[in-house]
């Protein structure tokens, strides 16, 4: 029967190492100081590893809000704590930072709570109206709320950082003479490097004027943070200047004319081979005239009669009485009447002569006829209103590039347009722009070679400079640095320290060999060592029966 010692079998079967090659097997032989050092080193290694992992997984913080007031900042921080959203403050406390993947979600959730409210209060003043408030208090709260809402609306402009609105609303009066119109003042704080154009100022004025009853745009003043008056007469423009709508109208006319000319030239000269500039002189004067003219009198026979008066009167001798200048002669009686046989008047011309043919004698007689005719007078009243925005004059300047040609060898050359081609271009442009010689329009077409600068070739961005690759390299480098740090701590610090601690331990006593004997099961070795070997074998059997079972099994297998 083959003999195998129990010690050999145990060393090959048990995972219990001996000597300085195992840390767990050396723990019983370490001093408390060495065990403490080993524990501190392991804890330091674990702490460094966890810290490095947390550093690699740290979120990228981005700006949630900036430039907040202290009141809004405190409210937002309280809301973030309730939402369990981590936050940080930028350097100087000018902004609140949150993880980049939670910026939009945090903004939406804060907006649902009405944050940030800003330093301006609006109609929320009337939400918690106290019972028993007087009419004066209600009017003041309404005016403050209206001012706040207007300020918020103005602050929504990109160029405006802050705004304040002051409204002067007089009390209504039952007397017409004592009624006063409201007025408003707007103070703007613009962002750095930003300015408002005339159309924007006019828009602010109209916004305020439309929000207050009976408020005229002429009663609204707009100032900036430097105290400069941005509005003029409530219209946002200077006296004698052009309205923004008028400037836009001029630009629209010029742009539309340029487009029509370019569209008709492009099929002939090619794309980007013509440069067109048009200047429009527009008349924005409002002219209204009233003319009243009278024509000469026409022929009375065909003229229209307005009024006609006709009066006649006649007196005879019998009723005439004394005539003439009052005096002695006129008071004398008339001479005695005479009669003739032929009916002629007496030669002496005496009045009151009687005729024999039956006609009675009479004294002096007179007749009077008056006629007044009034004709209609020709009258013309003409009311003329000139159109606003009429084109007074158009001027166009056009530069046409030389025509590109390709010869038989495939070489590209340029040549000027012929006279016939220029005439066709001139005629087409005149029709496209609506050329009017009587209006004073002018057109100038020049055919020349374009001096185009050489196109700069933009080099492709190297792969190592592309944003995606740069970000990938950063992430890879972060994890690689973490792995190198862990490897260095383990192989360069902890493992040498454990090896040094194990080398300083005393060597363990060799395990006595328990020989397997013959069939009678006797122990081999000298007689003085049999008792010790037997005690060791019994101890191994008590502590780990599996070792004994493995030894017996190996014996049985080898015997077979």
BELHU-V112972 format. One record per helix or strand. SS is the DSSP state (h for helix, s for strand). FROM is the first residue (numbers start at 1). TO is the last residue. If there is no record, write none. Layout:
# BELHU-V112972
SS:FROM:TO  SS:FROM:TO
This chain:
# BELHU-V112972
h:6:13  h:19:21  h:23:29  h:32:56  s:61:66  h:70:82  s:87:89  s:95:99  h:100:112  h:123:126  h:135:155  s:160:168  s:183:190  h:198:211  h:217:219  s:220:223  s:229:229  h:244:269  s:274:283  s:288:294  s:305:315  s:339:340  s:354:355  s:366:375  s:379:385  s:390:400  s:403:406  s:412:415  h:419:433  s:442:447  h:463:465  h:467:503  h:527:543  h:545:559
